[in-house]
Amino acid sequence: MDIRCKRVYDPPEAGDGRRVLVDRVWPRGVRKADVAVDAWERDLAPTSELRRWFGHDPQRWERFHGCYRAELAAMPDALDRLLAQAGEGPLTLVFAARDREHNNAVVLRDVLWERLAGRQENPGSSPVCYAADFPAYNGLDGRD
C-alpha cells in the first residue's frame, strides 16, 4: 500500500493518487480553487489545542507524537475509511507545515501503516468456542 506525505505547496504529480488534506485549518496563501486535493479530512488533524501547543517545535515532537496518536486512536472508523481509500491506489496525505519530518501527516501515515500491518498479521480470528457453556454436550458434566 502506497501512503505518502506531501506539502500542499508542492505541485501535484500523476503518481500522487488520491490527495487528502489532513490539516485542521486551510493553508495560508492558497486558494481552494488552486489546491489539487480530493478531500479535506480536518477531523483527522490534531485538535486546535494540541496544534497550537506544538507550534511545529521539533523539541516538542515526541510529546506531540504521543498525544496526536492518542487522539487518532479515538477515531478508528475515520482511520479505516482512509485505509480503504489507500487500498484503491496511492494515497497522498497533504499538509501545510514547512517541516517535512515533524508534522501531523507523518504521524497519521505511520498510524495507518501500523493499522494495516496489524490487520495483515491478524487477518481474523477463529470463532469463539462456547463448549464450556454446554457441559452436558461436551463431556464436562462429570459423566465418564
N, CA, C and O atoms as CSV, one atom per row, in Angstrom:
chain,resi,resn,atom,element,x,y,z
A,1,MET,N,N,0.850,-1.170,0.000
A,1,MET,CA,C,0.000,0.000,0.000
A,1,MET,C,C,0.899,1.238,0.000
A,1,MET,O,O,1.865,1.322,0.758
A,2,ASP,N,N,0.571,2.163,-0.838
A,2,ASP,CA,C,1.383,3.358,-1.023
A,2,ASP,C,C,0.727,4.548,-0.329
A,2,ASP,O,O,-0.260,5.094,-0.820
A,3,ILE,N,N,1.281,4.944,0.815
A,3,ILE,CA,C,0.801,6.120,1.549
A,3,ILE,C,C,1.984,7.061,1.702
A,3,ILE,O,O,3.014,6.697,2.269
A,4,ARG,N,N,1.826,8.261,1.195
A,4,ARG,CA,C,2.922,9.232,1.251
A,4,ARG,C,C,2.438,10.570,1.768
A,4,ARG,O,O,1.235,10.813,1.862
A,5,CYS,N,N,3.373,11.431,2.100
A,5,CYS,CA,C,3.071,12.769,2.614
A,5,CYS,C,C,3.677,13.800,1.657
A,5,CYS,O,O,4.747,13.593,1.085
A,6,LYS,N,N,2.959,14.911,1.505
A,6,LYS,CA,C,3.437,15.953,0.596
A,6,LYS,C,C,2.890,17.300,1.044
A,6,LYS,O,O,1.752,17.409,1.501
A,7,ARG,N,N,3.721,18.318,0.904
A,7,ARG,CA,C,3.273,19.674,1.237
A,7,ARG,C,C,2.246,20.156,0.231
A,7,ARG,O,O,2.316,19.833,-0.955
A,8,VAL,N,N,1.298,20.928,0.717
A,8,VAL,CA,C,0.250,21.467,-0.136
A,8,VAL,C,C,0.845,22.421,-1.185
A,8,VAL,O,O,0.255,22.631,-2.244
A,9,TYR,N,N,2.001,22.987,-0.883
A,9,TYR,CA,C,2.638,23.941,-1.784
A,9,TYR,C,C,3.450,23.265,-2.886
A,9,TYR,O,O,3.877,23.929,-3.831
A,10,ASP,N,N,3.668,21.950,-2.778
A,10,ASP,CA,C,4.367,21.198,-3.824
A,10,ASP,C,C,3.386,20.894,-4.953
A,10,ASP,O,O,2.210,20.631,-4.704
A,11,PRO,N,N,3.866,20.931,-6.182
A,11,PRO,CA,C,2.945,20.648,-7.291
A,11,PRO,C,C,2.493,19.179,-7.263
A,11,PRO,O,O,3.278,18.284,-6.950
A,12,PRO,N,N,1.235,18.952,-7.589
A,12,PRO,CA,C,0.757,17.566,-7.643
A,12,PRO,C,C,1.442,16.804,-8.777
A,12,PRO,O,O,1.845,17.380,-9.787
A,13,GLU,N,N,1.558,15.498,-8.577
A,13,GLU,CA,C,2.163,14.636,-9.591
A,13,GLU,C,C,1.195,13.517,-9.922
A,13,GLU,O,O,0.319,13.189,-9.122
A,14,ALA,N,N,1.350,12.944,-11.076
A,14,ALA,CA,C,0.441,11.887,-11.521
A,14,ALA,C,C,0.430,10.706,-10.550
A,14,ALA,O,O,-0.609,10.067,-10.387
A,15,GLY,N,N,1.551,10.399,-9.904
A,15,GLY,CA,C,1.640,9.260,-9.001
A,15,GLY,C,C,1.084,9.504,-7.612
A,15,GLY,O,O,1.110,8.605,-6.772
A,16,ASP,N,N,0.572,10.722,-7.351
A,16,ASP,CA,C,0.036,11.034,-6.027
A,16,ASP,C,C,-1.219,10.233,-5.699
A,16,ASP,O,O,-1.505,9.979,-4.529
A,17,GLY,N,N,-1.954,9.844,-6.704
A,17,GLY,CA,C,-3.207,9.154,-6.447
A,17,GLY,C,C,-4.204,10.076,-5.767
A,17,GLY,O,O,-4.319,11.249,-6.121
A,18,ARG,N,N,-4.916,9.547,-4.802
A,18,ARG,CA,C,-5.899,10.345,-4.058
A,18,ARG,C,C,-5.158,11.255,-3.089
A,18,ARG,O,O,-4.359,10.792,-2.275
A,19,ARG,N,N,-5.429,12.555,-3.185
A,19,ARG,CA,C,-4.774,13.550,-2.332
A,19,ARG,C,C,-5.762,14.036,-1.282
A,19,ARG,O,O,-6.849,14.515,-1.606
A,20,VAL,N,N,-5.367,13.905,-0.015
A,20,VAL,CA,C,-6.253,14.266,1.095
A,20,VAL,C,C,-5.541,15.269,1.998
A,20,VAL,O,O,-4.480,14.982,2.551
A,21,LEU,N,N,-6.137,16.439,2.137
A,21,LEU,CA,C,-5.603,17.451,3.044
A,21,LEU,C,C,-5.940,17.029,4.468
A,21,LEU,O,O,-7.099,16.749,4.775
A,22,VAL,N,N,-4.929,16.981,5.345
A,22,VAL,CA,C,-5.124,16.495,6.709
A,22,VAL,C,C,-4.784,17.560,7.756
A,22,VAL,O,O,-4.332,17.228,8.851
A,23,ASP,N,N,-4.996,18.817,7.429
A,23,ASP,CA,C,-4.807,19.924,8.367
A,23,ASP,C,C,-6.171,20.418,8.843
A,23,ASP,O,O,-7.155,20.345,8.107
A,24,ARG,N,N,-6.223,20.917,10.068
A,24,ARG,CA,C,-7.489,21.403,10.633
A,24,ARG,C,C,-7.883,22.746,10.028
A,24,ARG,O,O,-9.069,23.020,9.842
A,25,VAL,N,N,-6.905,23.574,9.723
A,25,VAL,CA,C,-7.187,24.888,9.129
A,25,VAL,C,C,-6.673,24.912,7.697
A,25,VAL,O,O,-5.717,24.218,7.348
A,26,TRP,N,N,-7.324,25.721,6.884
A,26,TRP,CA,C,-6.924,25.812,5.480
A,26,TRP,C,C,-5.550,26.470,5.383
A,26,TRP,O,O,-5.289,27.438,6.098
A,27,PRO,N,N,-4.669,25.977,4.525
A,27,PRO,CA,C,-3.314,26.526,4.396
A,27,PRO,C,C,-3.317,27.994,3.970
A,27,PRO,O,O,-4.120,28.422,3.142
A,28,ARG,N,N,-2.401,28.741,4.560
A,28,ARG,CA,C,-2.286,30.168,4.249
A,28,ARG,C,C,-1.835,30.388,2.819
A,28,ARG,O,O,-1.002,29.657,2.284
A,29,GLY,N,N,-2.403,31.407,2.224
A,29,GLY,CA,C,-1.973,31.838,0.904
A,29,GLY,C,C,-2.351,30.898,-0.227
A,29,GLY,O,O,-1.811,31.015,-1.327
A,30,VAL,N,N,-3.251,29.982,0.015
A,30,VAL,CA,C,-3.643,29.022,-1.013
A,30,VAL,C,C,-5.152,29.119,-1.224
A,30,VAL,O,O,-5.938,28.990,-0.285
A,31,ARG,N,N,-5.530,29.346,-2.458
A,31,ARG,CA,C,-6.956,29.382,-2.773
A,31,ARG,C,C,-7.478,27.967,-2.944
A,31,ARG,O,O,-6.792,27.105,-3.493
A,32,LYS,N,N,-8.688,27.733,-2.473
A,32,LYS,CA,C,-9.276,26.398,-2.588
A,32,LYS,C,C,-9.329,25.931,-4.029
A,32,LYS,O,O,-9.173,24.743,-4.308
A,33,ALA,N,N,-9.548,26.860,-4.940
A,33,ALA,CA,C,-9.625,26.504,-6.356
A,33,ALA,C,C,-8.274,26.045,-6.908
A,33,ALA,O,O,-8.223,25.340,-7.916
A,34,ASP,N,N,-7.185,26.442,-6.250
A,34,ASP,CA,C,-5.850,26.110,-6.748
A,34,ASP,C,C,-5.253,24.849,-6.130
A,34,ASP,O,O,-4.202,24.380,-6.568
A,35,VAL,N,N,-5.914,24.301,-5.116
A,35,VAL,CA,C,-5.357,23.140,-4.426
A,35,VAL,C,C,-5.915,21.865,-5.052
A,35,VAL,O,O,-7.128,21.693,-5.175
A,36,ALA,N,N,-5.023,20.997,-5.436
A,36,ALA,CA,C,-5.433,19.739,-6.053
A,36,ALA,C,C,-5.588,18.672,-4.978
A,36,ALA,O,O,-4.748,17.782,-4.844
A,37,VAL,N,N,-6.685,18.773,-4.206
A,37,VAL,CA,C,-6.976,17.733,-3.214
A,37,VAL,C,C,-8.346,17.146,-3.527
A,37,VAL,O,O,-9.245,17.834,-4.012
A,38,ASP,N,N,-8.477,15.862,-3.236
A,38,ASP,CA,C,-9.747,15.178,-3.467
A,38,ASP,C,C,-10.662,15.262,-2.260
A,38,ASP,O,O,-11.879,15.127,-2.382
A,39,ALA,N,N,-10.070,15.487,-1.090
A,39,ALA,CA,C,-10.863,15.570,0.139
A,39,ALA,C,C,-10.089,16.366,1.180
A,39,ALA,O,O,-8.867,16.497,1.113
A,40,TRP,N,N,-10.831,16.888,2.133
A,40,TRP,CA,C,-10.234,17.598,3.268
A,40,TRP,C,C,-10.742,16.917,4.524
A,40,TRP,O,O,-11.908,17.070,4.888
A,41,GLU,N,N,-9.880,16.171,5.183
A,41,GLU,CA,C,-10.233,15.425,6.395
A,41,GLU,C,C,-9.751,16.187,7.626
A,41,GLU,O,O,-8.823,15.754,8.308
A,42,ARG,N,N,-10.377,17.309,7.901
A,42,ARG,CA,C,-9.943,18.150,9.018
A,42,ARG,C,C,-10.144,17.484,10.369
A,42,ARG,O,O,-9.448,17.810,11.330
A,43,ASP,N,N,-11.097,16.547,10.454
A,43,ASP,CA,C,-11.326,15.866,11.731
A,43,ASP,C,C,-10.197,14.908,12.092
A,43,ASP,O,O,-10.057,14.530,13.256
A,44,LEU,N,N,-9.394,14.513,11.117
A,44,LEU,CA,C,-8.246,13.651,11.385
A,44,LEU,C,C,-7.002,14.444,11.774
A,44,LEU,O,O,-5.967,13.863,12.099
A,45,ALA,N,N,-7.102,15.744,11.741
A,45,ALA,CA,C,-5.981,16.600,12.137
A,45,ALA,C,C,-5.941,16.703,13.664
A,45,ALA,O,O,-6.937,16.427,14.332
A,46,PRO,N,N,-4.800,17.097,14.210
A,46,PRO,CA,C,-4.736,17.295,15.668
A,46,PRO,C,C,-5.740,18.358,16.108
A,46,PRO,O,O,-6.091,19.251,15.336
A,47,THR,N,N,-6.192,18.254,17.337
A,47,THR,CA,C,-7.100,19.280,17.858
A,47,THR,C,C,-6.393,20.633,17.809
A,47,THR,O,O,-5.165,20.710,17.773
A,48,SER,N,N,-7.180,21.673,17.807
A,48,SER,CA,C,-6.604,23.025,17.759
A,48,SER,C,C,-5.690,23.277,18.947
A,48,SER,O,O,-4.648,23.917,18.801
A,49,GLU,N,N,-6.068,22.778,20.128
A,49,GLU,CA,C,-5.250,22.976,21.323
A,49,GLU,C,C,-3.886,22.301,21.171
A,49,GLU,O,O,-2.855,22.893,21.489
A,50,LEU,N,N,-3.889,21.065,20.685
A,50,LEU,CA,C,-2.629,20.344,20.514
A,50,LEU,C,C,-1.777,20.997,19.430
A,50,LEU,O,O,-0.563,21.129,19.580
A,51,ARG,N,N,-2.409,21.396,18.360
A,51,ARG,CA,C,-1.690,22.043,17.258
A,51,ARG,C,C,-1.025,23.337,17.721
A,51,ARG,O,O,0.138,23.594,17.408
A,52,ARG,N,N,-1.773,24.149,18.468
A,52,ARG,CA,C,-1.206,25.410,18.966
A,52,ARG,C,C,-0.067,25.149,19.950
A,52,ARG,O,O,0.960,25.826,19.906
A,53,TRP,N,N,-0.248,24.170,20.837
A,53,TRP,CA,C,0.806,23.856,21.809
A,53,TRP,C,C,2.077,23.407,21.090
A,53,TRP,O,O,3.173,23.848,21.434
A,54,PHE,N,N,1.934,22.538,20.100
A,54,PHE,CA,C,3.100,22.013,19.376
A,54,PHE,C,C,3.826,23.134,18.645
A,54,PHE,O,O,5.049,23.237,18.752
A,55,GLY,N,N,3.122,23.963,17.918
A,55,GLY,CA,C,3.725,25.085,17.209
A,55,GLY,C,C,4.855,24.677,16.282
A,55,GLY,O,O,5.713,25.499,15.962
A,56,HIS,N,N,4.874,23.428,15.846
A,56,HIS,CA,C,5.907,22.881,14.962
A,56,HIS,C,C,7.309,23.028,15.543
A,56,HIS,O,O,8.283,23.219,14.815
A,57,ASP,N,N,7.391,22.935,16.863
A,57,ASP,CA,C,8.665,22.989,17.569
A,57,ASP,C,C,9.237,21.570,17.649
A,57,ASP,O,O,8.670,20.726,18.342
A,58,PRO,N,N,10.339,21.290,16.961
A,58,PRO,CA,C,10.906,19.930,16.972
A,58,PRO,C,C,11.226,19.414,18.376
A,58,PRO,O,O,11.250,18.203,18.595
A,59,GLN,N,N,11.471,20.313,19.324
A,59,GLN,CA,C,11.745,19.870,20.692
A,59,GLN,C,C,10.488,19.309,21.367
A,59,GLN,O,O,10.585,18.585,22.358
A,60,ARG,N,N,9.327,19.639,20.837
A,60,ARG,CA,C,8.066,19.125,21.381
A,60,ARG,C,C,7.543,17.931,20.574
A,60,ARG,O,O,6.452,17.426,20.839
A,61,TRP,N,N,8.316,17.492,19.606
A,61,TRP,CA,C,7.875,16.451,18.681
A,61,TRP,C,C,7.451,15.156,19.375
A,61,TRP,O,O,6.373,14.632,19.095
A,62,GLU,N,N,8.274,14.642,20.263
A,62,GLU,CA,C,7.965,13.355,20.900
A,62,GLU,C,C,6.645,13.412,21.661
A,62,GLU,O,O,5.829,12.496,21.564
A,63,ARG,N,N,6.440,14.469,22.407
A,63,ARG,CA,C,5.190,14.587,23.163
A,63,ARG,C,C,4.010,14.806,22.225
A,63,ARG,O,O,2.944,14.224,22.424
A,64,PHE,N,N,4.191,15.637,21.209
A,64,PHE,CA,C,3.133,15.845,20.215
A,64,PHE,C,C,2.770,14.513,19.564
A,64,PHE,O,O,1.596,14.171,19.424
A,65,HIS,N,N,3.796,13.779,19.172
A,65,HIS,CA,C,3.608,12.485,18.506
A,65,HIS,C,C,2.712,11.578,19.350
A,65,HIS,O,O,1.758,10.993,18.839
A,66,GLY,N,N,3.018,11.465,20.628
A,66,GLY,CA,C,2.228,10.610,21.513
A,66,GLY,C,C,0.812,11.112,21.721
A,66,GLY,O,O,-0.136,10.327,21.706
A,67,CYS,N,N,0.663,12.402,21.911
A,67,CYS,CA,C,-0.671,12.978,22.132
A,67,CYS,C,C,-1.545,12.854,20.886
A,67,CYS,O,O,-2.731,12.540,20.979
A,68,TYR,N,N,-0.957,13.099,19.738
A,68,TYR,CA,C,-1.732,13.013,18.497
A,68,TYR,C,C,-2.133,11.567,18.215
A,68,TYR,O,O,-3.248,11.307,17.763
A,69,ARG,N,N,-1.229,10.627,18.480
A,69,ARG,CA,C,-1.567,9.213,18.311
A,69,ARG,C,C,-2.749,8.839,19.206
A,69,ARG,O,O,-3.613,8.063,18.797
A,70,ALA,N,N,-2.791,9.379,20.410
A,70,ALA,CA,C,-3.908,9.109,21.316
A,70,ALA,C,C,-5.205,9.682,20.745
A,70,ALA,O,O,-6.257,9.049,20.840
A,71,GLU,N,N,-5.136,10.861,20.162
A,71,GLU,CA,C,-6.323,11.438,19.526
A,71,GLU,C,C,-6.794,10.560,18.371
A,71,GLU,O,O,-7.992,10.320,18.217
A,72,LEU,N,N,-5.859,10.086,17.566
A,72,LEU,CA,C,-6.220,9.239,16.423
A,72,LEU,C,C,-6.813,7.904,16.864
A,72,LEU,O,O,-7.682,7.356,16.185
A,73,ALA,N,N,-6.354,7.388,17.983
A,73,ALA,CA,C,-6.868,6.107,18.488
A,73,ALA,C,C,-8.363,6.186,18.783
A,73,ALA,O,O,-9.053,5.167,18.777
A,74,ALA,N,N,-8.854,7.370,19.035
A,74,ALA,CA,C,-10.271,7.551,19.323
A,74,ALA,C,C,-11.118,7.658,18.053
A,74,ALA,O,O,-12.333,7.845,18.132
A,75,MET,N,N,-10.480,7.541,16.875
A,75,MET,CA,C,-11.189,7.687,15.602
A,75,MET,C,C,-10.993,6.480,14.688
A,75,MET,O,O,-10.592,6.657,13.538
A,76,PRO,N,N,-11.258,5.269,15.152
A,76,PRO,CA,C,-10.973,4.098,14.321
A,76,PRO,C,C,-11.756,4.063,13.011
A,76,PRO,O,O,-11.229,3.609,11.995
A,77,ASP,N,N,-12.995,4.530,13.015
A,77,ASP,CA,C,-13.793,4.496,11.785
A,77,ASP,C,C,-13.211,5.416,10.717
A,77,ASP,O,O,-13.153,5.051,9.542
A,78,ALA,N,N,-12.784,6.601,11.121
A,78,ALA,CA,C,-12.186,7.545,10.170
A,78,ALA,C,C,-10.871,6.989,9.619
A,78,ALA,O,O,-10.575,7.143,8.434
A,79,LEU,N,N,-10.085,6.343,10.483
A,79,LEU,CA,C,-8.833,5.734,10.020
A,79,LEU,C,C,-9.120,4.602,9.042
A,79,LEU,O,O,-8.421,4.455,8.040
A,80,ASP,N,N,-10.136,3.809,9.327
A,80,ASP,CA,C,-10.496,2.706,8.428
A,80,ASP,C,C,-10.957,3.217,7.069
A,80,ASP,O,O,-10.646,2.615,6.042
A,81,ARG,N,N,-11.696,4.323,7.056
A,81,ARG,CA,C,-12.127,4.902,5.771
A,81,ARG,C,C,-10.916,5.349,4.951
A,81,ARG,O,O,-10.870,5.145,3.738
A,82,LEU,N,N,-9.948,5.956,5.617
A,82,LEU,CA,C,-8.744,6.403,4.922
A,82,LEU,C,C,-7.945,5.206,4.415
A,82,LEU,O,O,-7.409,5.241,3.307
A,83,LEU,N,N,-7.865,4.159,5.211
A,83,LEU,CA,C,-7.171,2.943,4.776
A,83,LEU,C,C,-7.867,2.316,3.577
A,83,LEU,O,O,-7.205,1.810,2.671
A,84,ALA,N,N,-9.178,2.343,3.564
A,84,ALA,CA,C,-9.923,1.799,2.427
A,84,ALA,C,C,-9.574,2.570,1.150
A,84,ALA,O,O,-9.444,1.981,0.077
A,85,GLN,N,N,-9.424,3.883,1.277
A,85,GLN,CA,C,-9.045,4.690,0.120
A,85,GLN,C,C,-7.633,4.336,-0.334
A,85,GLN,O,O,-7.348,4.290,-1.531
A,86,ALA,N,N,-6.754,4.087,0.634
A,86,ALA,CA,C,-5.375,3.720,0.288
A,86,ALA,C,C,-5.340,2.367,-0.405
A,86,ALA,O,O,-4.438,2.104,-1.201
A,87,GLY,N,N,-6.298,1.516,-0.117
A,87,GLY,CA,C,-6.358,0.213,-0.756
A,87,GLY,C,C,-6.745,0.282,-2.222
A,87,GLY,O,O,-6.557,-0.682,-2.964
A,88,GLU,N,N,-7.278,1.407,-2.637
A,88,GLU,CA,C,-7.699,1.585,-4.027
A,88,GLU,C,C,-6.593,2.146,-4.907
A,88,GLU,O,O,-6.748,2.206,-6.127
A,89,GLY,N,N,-5.490,2.554,-4.315
A,89,GLY,CA,C,-4.383,3.129,-5.077
A,89,GLY,C,C,-3.574,4.040,-4.184
A,89,GLY,O,O,-3.833,4.116,-2.983
A,90,PRO,N,N,-2.596,4.738,-4.747
A,90,PRO,CA,C,-1.752,5.621,-3.928
A,90,PRO,C,C,-2.596,6.650,-3.176
A,90,PRO,O,O,-3.597,7.154,-3.684
A,91,LEU,N,N,-2.161,6.944,-1.953
A,91,LEU,CA,C,-2.812,7.942,-1.113
A,91,LEU,C,C,-1.748,8.932,-0.670
A,91,LEU,O,O,-0.723,8.542,-0.110
A,92,THR,N,N,-1.990,10.204,-0.920
A,92,THR,CA,C,-1.066,11.252,-0.502
A,92,THR,C,C,-1.738,12.109,0.556
A,92,THR,O,O,-2.783,12.714,0.320
A,93,LEU,N,N,-1.110,12.148,1.739
A,93,LEU,CA,C,-1.584,12.986,2.833
A,93,LEU,C,C,-0.947,14.353,2.653
A,93,LEU,O,O,0.275,14.486,2.718
A,94,VAL,N,N,-1.757,15.356,2.432
A,94,VAL,CA,C,-1.284,16.702,2.120
A,94,VAL,C,C,-1.325,17.553,3.387
A,94,VAL,O,O,-2.312,17.548,4.122
A,95,PHE,N,N,-0.230,18.286,3.628
A,95,PHE,CA,C,-0.090,19.118,4.821
A,95,PHE,C,C,0.534,20.448,4.454
A,95,PHE,O,O,1.101,20.586,3.370
A,96,ALA,N,N,0.441,21.432,5.340
A,96,ALA,CA,C,0.965,22.763,5.048
A,96,ALA,C,C,2.267,23.088,5.770
A,96,ALA,O,O,2.956,24.030,5.379
A,97,ALA,N,N,2.621,22.351,6.795
A,97,ALA,CA,C,3.809,22.672,7.602
A,97,ALA,C,C,5.077,22.719,6.746
A,97,ALA,O,O,5.197,22.011,5.747
A,98,ARG,N,N,6.009,23.563,7.160
A,98,ARG,CA,C,7.295,23.650,6.450
A,98,ARG,C,C,8.162,22.434,6.711
A,98,ARG,O,O,8.855,21.945,5.818
A,99,ASP,N,N,8.117,21.956,7.934
A,99,ASP,CA,C,8.946,20.825,8.346
A,99,ASP,C,C,8.339,19.526,7.804
A,99,ASP,O,O,7.232,19.142,8.182
A,100,ARG,N,N,9.061,18.872,6.933
A,100,ARG,CA,C,8.557,17.654,6.292
A,100,ARG,C,C,8.672,16.408,7.176
A,100,ARG,O,O,8.097,15.367,6.858
A,101,GLU,N,N,9.400,16.510,8.264
A,101,GLU,CA,C,9.605,15.345,9.129
A,101,GLU,C,C,8.828,15.428,10.438
A,101,GLU,O,O,8.551,14.400,11.057
A,102,HIS,N,N,8.479,16.619,10.861
A,102,HIS,CA,C,7.803,16.817,12.151
A,102,HIS,C,C,6.457,17.478,11.922
A,102,HIS,O,O,6.298,18.672,12.178
A,103,ASN,N,N,5.485,16.712,11.443
A,103,ASN,CA,C,4.149,17.253,11.206
A,103,ASN,C,C,3.111,16.154,11.374
A,103,ASN,O,O,3.447,14.971,11.441
A,104,ASN,N,N,1.864,16.550,11.441
A,104,ASN,CA,C,0.795,15.588,11.705
A,104,ASN,C,C,0.618,14.558,10.599
A,104,ASN,O,O,0.212,13.432,10.886
A,105,ALA,N,N,0.903,14.895,9.363
A,105,ALA,CA,C,0.740,13.929,8.266
A,105,ALA,C,C,1.686,12.743,8.451
A,105,ALA,O,O,1.325,11.609,8.135
A,106,VAL,N,N,2.878,12.991,8.952
A,106,VAL,CA,C,3.851,11.918,9.193
A,106,VAL,C,C,3.316,10.958,10.255
A,106,VAL,O,O,3.404,9.740,10.101
A,107,VAL,N,N,2.762,11.513,11.328
A,107,VAL,CA,C,2.207,10.671,12.396
A,107,VAL,C,C,1.022,9.871,11.858
A,107,VAL,O,O,0.915,8.670,12.107
A,108,LEU,N,N,0.141,10.533,11.127
A,108,LEU,CA,C,-1.033,9.864,10.567
A,108,LEU,C,C,-0.621,8.742,9.618
A,108,LEU,O,O,-1.186,7.649,9.665
A,109,ARG,N,N,0.354,9.006,8.763
A,109,ARG,CA,C,0.849,7.966,7.846
A,109,ARG,C,C,1.363,6.764,8.631
A,109,ARG,O,O,1.049,5.624,8.289
A,110,ASP,N,N,2.141,7.003,9.669
A,110,ASP,CA,C,2.690,5.909,10.466
A,110,ASP,C,C,1.587,5.108,11.154
A,110,ASP,O,O,1.654,3.880,11.216
A,111,VAL,N,N,0.584,5.794,11.663
A,111,VAL,CA,C,-0.545,5.123,12.313
A,111,VAL,C,C,-1.295,4.258,11.295
A,111,VAL,O,O,-1.690,3.134,11.603
A,112,LEU,N,N,-1.485,4.777,10.101
A,112,LEU,CA,C,-2.160,3.998,9.056
A,112,LEU,C,C,-1.350,2.760,8.687
A,112,LEU,O,O,-1.915,1.676,8.538
A,113,TRP,N,N,-0.039,2.906,8.537
A,113,TRP,CA,C,0.810,1.750,8.216
A,113,TRP,C,C,0.740,0.703,9.329
A,113,TRP,O,O,0.641,-0.494,9.060
A,114,GLU,N,N,0.791,1.164,10.575
A,114,GLU,CA,C,0.725,0.231,11.710
A,114,GLU,C,C,-0.625,-0.479,11.750
A,114,GLU,O,O,-0.700,-1.678,12.017
A,115,ARG,N,N,-1.671,0.262,11.487
A,115,ARG,CA,C,-3.018,-0.333,11.483
A,115,ARG,C,C,-3.123,-1.390,10.384
A,115,ARG,O,O,-3.702,-2.457,10.588
A,116,LEU,N,N,-2.568,-1.086,9.244
A,116,LEU,CA,C,-2.561,-2.034,8.136
A,116,LEU,C,C,-1.734,-3.265,8.482
A,116,LEU,O,O,-2.157,-4.387,8.205
A,117,ALA,N,N,-0.568,-3.077,9.080
A,117,ALA,CA,C,0.292,-4.199,9.460
A,117,ALA,C,C,-0.410,-5.085,10.477
A,117,ALA,O,O,-0.277,-6.307,10.419
A,118,GLY,N,N,-1.149,-4.500,11.399
A,118,GLY,CA,C,-1.889,-5.277,12.388
A,118,GLY,C,C,-2.950,-6.143,11.747
A,118,GLY,O,O,-3.189,-7.268,12.187
A,119,ARG,N,N,-3.581,-5.632,10.723
A,119,ARG,CA,C,-4.595,-6.409,10.004
A,119,ARG,C,C,-3.966,-7.566,9.244
A,119,ARG,O,O,-4.540,-8.652,9.165
A,120,GLN,N,N,-2.797,-7.331,8.691
A,120,GLN,CA,C,-2.144,-8.379,7.916
A,120,GLN,C,C,-1.603,-9.481,8.816
A,120,GLN,O,O,-1.582,-10.649,8.428
A,121,GLU,N,N,-1.164,-9.111,10.020
A,121,GLU,CA,C,-0.653,-10.108,10.958
A,121,GLU,C,C,-1.788,-10.929,11.546
A,121,GLU,O,O,-1.615,-12.116,11.823
A,122,ASN,N,N,-2.939,-10.315,11.738
A,122,ASN,CA,C,-4.075,-10.992,12.337
A,122,ASN,C,C,-5.309,-10.728,11.471
A,122,ASN,O,O,-6.162,-9.918,11.836
A,123,PRO,N,N,-5.405,-11.409,10.323
A,123,PRO,CA,C,-6.497,-11.127,9.408
A,123,PRO,C,C,-7.869,-11.499,9.950
A,123,PRO,O,O,-8.888,-11.097,9.389
A,124,GLY,N,N,-7.902,-12.241,11.004
A,124,GLY,CA,C,-9.164,-12.643,11.606
A,124,GLY,C,C,-8.866,-13.705,12.640
A,124,GLY,O,O,-7.786,-14.296,12.641
A,125,SER,N,N,-9.777,-13.937,13.481
A,125,SER,CA,C,-9.553,-14.962,14.482
A,125,SER,C,C,-10.599,-16.045,14.319
A,125,SER,O,O,-11.615,-15.861,13.649
A,126,SER,N,N,-10.331,-17.163,14.939
A,126,SER,CA,C,-11.283,-18.254,14.866
A,126,SER,C,C,-12.504,-17.901,15.699
A,126,SER,O,O,-12.431,-17.054,16.589
A,127,PRO,N,N,-13.620,-18.548,15.411
A,127,PRO,CA,C,-14.838,-18.244,16.158
A,127,PRO,C,C,-14.691,-18.573,17.639
A,127,PRO,O,O,-13.869,-19.403,18.026
A,128,VAL,N,N,-15.482,-17.925,18.441
A,128,VAL,CA,C,-15.483,-18.162,19.869
A,128,VAL,C,C,-16.032,-19.565,20.135
A,128,VAL,O,O,-17.002,-19.989,19.507
A,129,CYS,N,N,-15.413,-20.267,21.054
A,129,CYS,CA,C,-15.875,-21.600,21.422
A,129,CYS,C,C,-16.779,-21.484,22.644
A,129,CYS,O,O,-16.367,-20.979,23.688
A,130,TYR,N,N,-17.999,-21.951,22.502
A,130,TYR,CA,C,-18.970,-21.889,23.586
A,130,TYR,C,C,-19.156,-23.234,24.284
A,130,TYR,O,O,-20.122,-23.408,25.026
A,131,ALA,N,N,-18.247,-24.191,24.061
A,131,ALA,CA,C,-18.402,-25.532,24.617
A,131,ALA,C,C,-18.527,-25.524,26.134
A,131,ALA,O,O,-19.292,-26.312,26.690
A,132,ALA,N,N,-17.796,-24.654,26.809
A,132,ALA,CA,C,-17.838,-24.623,28.267
A,132,ALA,C,C,-19.219,-24.232,28.788
A,132,ALA,O,O,-19.559,-24.538,29.931
A,133,ASP,N,N,-20.012,-23.561,27.962
A,133,ASP,CA,C,-21.354,-23.172,28.372
A,133,ASP,C,C,-22.354,-24.320,28.300
A,133,ASP,O,O,-23.466,-24.204,28.814
A,134,PHE,N,N,-21.968,-25.429,27.665
A,134,PHE,CA,C,-22.859,-26.561,27.469
A,134,PHE,C,C,-22.175,-27.849,27.917
A,134,PHE,O,O,-21.856,-28.694,27.081
A,135,PRO,N,N,-21.942,-28.018,29.234
A,135,PRO,CA,C,-21.177,-29.159,29.728
A,135,PRO,C,C,-21.791,-30.511,29.395
A,135,PRO,O,O,-21.050,-31.476,29.212
A,136,ALA,N,N,-23.090,-30.620,29.310
A,136,ALA,CA,C,-23.708,-31.901,29.020
A,136,ALA,C,C,-23.400,-32.382,27.610
A,136,ALA,O,O,-23.498,-33.577,27.328
A,137,TYR,N,N,-23.043,-31.499,26.757
A,137,TYR,CA,C,-22.795,-31.869,25.371
A,137,TYR,C,C,-21.315,-32.039,25.027
A,137,TYR,O,O,-20.984,-32.477,23.924
A,138,ASN,N,N,-20.436,-31.702,25.947
A,138,ASN,CA,C,-19.025,-31.794,25.607
A,138,ASN,C,C,-18.227,-32.632,26.596
A,138,ASN,O,O,-16.998,-32.552,26.619
A,139,GLY,N,N,-18.896,-33.427,27.407
A,139,GLY,CA,C,-18.204,-34.325,28.304
A,139,GLY,C,C,-17.671,-33.669,29.552
A,139,GLY,O,O,-16.892,-34.293,30.273
A,140,LEU,N,N,-18.051,-32.441,29.844
A,140,LEU,CA,C,-17.543,-31.740,31.026
A,140,LEU,C,C,-18.498,-31.842,32.225
A,140,LEU,O,O,-18.279,-31.197,33.250
A,141,ASP,N,N,-19.538,-32.639,32.095
A,141,ASP,CA,C,-20.518,-32.704,33.179
A,141,ASP,C,C,-20.189,-33.720,34.248
A,141,ASP,O,O,-21.002,-33.958,35.142
A,142,GLY,N,N,-19.027,-34.320,34.178
A,142,GLY,CA,C,-18.605,-35.287,35.188
A,142,GLY,C,C,-18.974,-36.720,34.863
A,142,GLY,O,O,-18.565,-37.629,35.586
A,143,ARG,N,N,-19.726,-36.956,33.811
A,143,ARG,CA,C,-20.054,-38.335,33.419
A,143,ARG,C,C,-18.936,-38.894,32.559
A,143,ARG,O,O,-18.496,-38.247,31.610
A,144,ASP,N,N,-18.486,-40.063,32.879
A,144,ASP,CA,C,-17.432,-40.696,32.064
A,144,ASP,C,C,-17.936,-41.925,31.397
A,144,ASP,O,O,-17.190,-42.585,30.675
